[in-house]
């Protein structure tokens, strides 16, 4: 193979061997990325808090988390209870417990002729995991 080697056709378009192609810039996580924030929030819920909650609290939190839009959740307790597979009274107990533990904040209590309640999902740093409920 020594002297009879011919140059490769098309090799002229390749960069010289000593130069490496530019590396793509790493993707930087933005704090205002809503999908990323929600993903981390549910991961924290599963990893940190879920073992300390009962089934009803978990189900209510997941329904509220799923329905969150623009930082608030507007939903009736009947709807939460129905989707969580529980009685309305048990739903009310779970909401009260989640509020006491810092997972949610009741912004406005709804009711007959008042419309749905408004809840706010709290940040991980606001959770009080050792609080009674």
C-alpha positions in Angstrom: 0.0 0.0 0.0 2.8 2.6 0.1 3.5 4.5 -3.1 0.4 3.7 -5.1 -2.1 5.4 -2.8 -4.4 7.8 -4.5 -6.1 10.6 -2.6 -9.7 10.0 -1.7 -12.3 11.6 -3.9 -14.4 14.1 -1.9 -11.8 14.3 0.9 -11.2 18.0 0.0 -14.4 19.0 1.7 -13.4 17.4 5.1 -11.8 19.6 7.7 -8.1 19.1 8.4 -7.4 16.4 10.9 -5.9 18.8 13.5 -9.1 20.9 13.8 -12.1 19.7 15.7 -15.7 20.8 14.8 -17.2 23.4 17.1 -19.0 21.8 20.1 -22.6 22.5 20.6 -23.3 24.7 23.6 -24.8 22.9 26.6 -28.5 23.4 27.2 -28.9 25.7 30.2 -32.0 25.2 32.4 -34.0 28.3 32.7 -35.9 29.0 36.0 -38.9 30.3 34.1 -39.3 27.0 32.2 -42.8 26.0 33.3 -42.6 22.4 32.1 -39.2 21.9 33.9 -40.5 23.5 37.1 -43.6 21.2 37.1 -41.4 18.1 36.4 -39.1 18.9 39.3 -42.1 19.7 41.5 -43.8 16.3 41.0 -40.4 14.5 41.3 -39.8 16.2 44.7 -43.4 15.3 45.7 -42.7 11.6 44.9 -39.2 11.5 46.3 -39.6 13.6 49.5 -43.2 13.7 50.6 -45.4 10.9 49.2 -44.3 8.4 51.9 -45.6 10.7 54.6 -49.1 11.2 53.1 -52.1 8.9 53.0 -53.8 7.8 49.8 -56.4 10.5 49.9 -53.9 13.3 50.3 -51.8 11.9 47.5 -54.8 11.6 45.2 -56.0 15.1 45.9 -52.6 16.6 45.5 -52.1 14.9 42.1 -55.6 16.1 40.9 -54.7 19.7 41.9 -51.2 19.5 40.5 -52.6 18.2 37.2 -55.2 21.1 37.0 -52.7 23.9 37.8 -52.8 26.7 35.3 -50.9 30.0 35.8 -50.1 29.2 39.4 -53.7 28.5 40.4 -56.2 25.7 40.4 -59.9 26.5 40.0 -61.9 23.4 40.7 -64.8 22.2 42.8 -64.4 19.7 45.7 -67.0 17.5 44.0 -64.8 17.3 40.9 -61.6 16.6 42.9 -63.5 13.9 44.9 -64.9 12.3 41.8 -61.5 12.1 40.0 -59.7 11.0 43.1 -62.2 8.2 43.8 -63.3 9.3 47.2 -66.3 10.8 49.1 -66.5 14.6 49.2 -66.0 14.6 53.0 -62.7 12.7 52.7 -61.7 15.1 50.0 -62.3 18.0 52.4 -60.2 16.3 55.1 -57.4 15.8 52.6 -57.5 19.4 51.4 -57.4 20.6 55.0 -54.5 18.3 55.8 -52.5 19.4 52.7 -53.1 23.0 53.6 -51.8 22.4 57.1 -48.8 20.6 55.8 -48.0 23.5 53.4 -48.5 21.6 50.1 -51.4 23.8 49.0 -52.9 27.2 49.9 -56.7 27.7 49.8 -56.9 31.1 48.0 -60.7 31.2 47.9 -63.3 28.8 49.3 -66.0 28.1 46.8 -69.5 26.9 47.3 -73.0 27.2 46.2 -73.5 30.4 44.3 -69.8 31.2 44.8 -68.3 29.0 42.1 -65.3 26.7 42.4 -62.6 27.0 45.0 -59.2 28.3 44.1 -56.1 26.6 45.3 -52.4 27.3 44.9 -49.7 24.6 44.8 -46.9 25.6 47.1 -43.2 25.3 46.5 -41.2 22.5 47.9 -39.5 24.8 50.4 -42.9 25.6 51.9 -43.8 22.0 52.7 -44.0 21.1 56.4 -43.5 17.4 56.4 -43.4 16.8 60.1 -46.7 18.7 60.8 -49.7 16.8 62.0 -52.8 16.5 59.9 
